[in-house]
């Protein structure tokens, strides 16, 4: 009887190991098929793996920001941990959207991403913003993208 329980336990363990292995294998297959390693870089070309990003990429190439900033400079936090967490969160959301076909034809920046972009506008342009009277205590209340929505993509 004890031998039967041991055999059952081993069978369950092997089933779990096989399931985890299959999921990991499928995950690695999808990662390599989707050129997942490109998302770990700062290369703007990684952002156009999704066809809905083509207009943003083309507009960025023509913008003044293309000479000074890549997508991650504006769309991810500067500290490495925040950058990687944002890329992972966005990547999983994008993978889900494109796998299920649940994405809009015209993409819109989400509030959390807009907040990151806002912080990066301030980080890079603090001196010029302050010289124009956009600094000081009320700086946090000003939304750069309200007046400069096309900057980076539609200059």
N, C-alpha and C positions, 0 to 999 in steps of 0.2 A: 504494500500500500504506500509506503514511504517512497518507494521507487517510482510509482505512478505520479506522485506529486512532484518529484524532482524532474521527471520527464516533461510534465505539463509546464512547469516553471521554465525549463530550458526552451520549450517550444514557444512560449510567450516571449521570452527574451529574444530568441532569434527572429521572431516576427517583428518585434519592435526595432531591432537592429536593421532588419531588411527594409522596414518602412522608412526609418530615418535615412538610411543609405540611399533609397530611391528618391526621397525628397531632396536630399543634398545633391545627388547626381543630376536631377532635373534642374535644380537651381543653378548649378554650375554650367549645365548645357545652355540654359537661357541666358545666363550672364555672358558667356562667350559668344553666343549667337547674336546678342544685342550689342556687342562691343562694349560691354560693361566697364572695362578698364578705362575707356576713354572718359567716363564720367568722373574718374578719380583725378583727372588733370584739370588745369585751368584753360585748356584749349577751347575757344569759342565754337569750334567745329563740332564738339561733342553736343552742343545745344541744338544743332540742326539734325540730329539723328531722328527727331520727330518732325514730320513734314509741316505741322502747324507752326513751327518756329521759323520757317523759311523767311517770311516777311520781316520778322524782327531782326534776324541775322543780316539780311540784305540791307535793311535800314541802318543797322549798327555799323556795317562796313563803310557806309557813306557818311556817317556822323563824325563830328569832331572827337567824340569819345573813343573811336576805334584806334586812334594813335596813342591813347593814354590809359585805356581801361579795357579789360575783358569782362565777360558776363559775370564772373564770380566777384569781381571788384565791386560791382553794384548790387548783385542779387544774393550774396552770402555775407555773413558777418566776418569781420577781419580776423578775430581769434580762430586758431586752427580747430579747436573742439567745436565751436559754434558753426564754423564753416562745414565741417564734416557732418555734423548732426543735421544741418539744413539740407545739405546735398542728399543725405540718406532719406530724410523725410520727404523731400520733394521727389526724389527718384522713385521711391516706393509709390507715392501718389500718382506720379506720371505713368509708371509701369501698369498700375491698376487701371487707370483711365484708358490707356491705349490698348490694353489687353481686352478690356470689356467694351471698348468703343464708346465710353462715356466721357467725351470731352467736347467742348464747344469748338466750332470752326474758327471763331475769333477768340483768342485767349485774352484773359483779363488778369491783372495782378491781384492777388488775394491780400487781405489786410495785413497778415503777418509778413508777407513778402514786401509789401509797400513800406512797412515799418523798418525793415532791414535796409531797403533802398534809401529811405529817408536818412537813416543814421549814416549811411555811407556817403550821401551827398554832403552832409555836414562835416564828416571826417575829412573829405578831400577839399572841400570848398569853404572851410570856416573863415579863412582870412578875407576872401572876396565877399562872402555873405555879410560879415561884420562891417566891412567898409561901405556896404550898401545899406546899412542900418537893419540888417536881418539878424543881428547877433544879440547878445545880452540875455536877460532873464526870459524874455518872451520867445527866444529862439526855439525852444521845445514846442511851442504852440504853432509855429509856422510850418506848413507843409510845402516843401520844395516842389513836389510833383503837382500841386494845385496850379501853380503858374508855369511850371516847366515840365509838363506831362510828356512831351515828345522828346525830351533830351535823352540822348543815348540811342534812340531808335528812329526819330524823325526830324533830326536837326535840319 
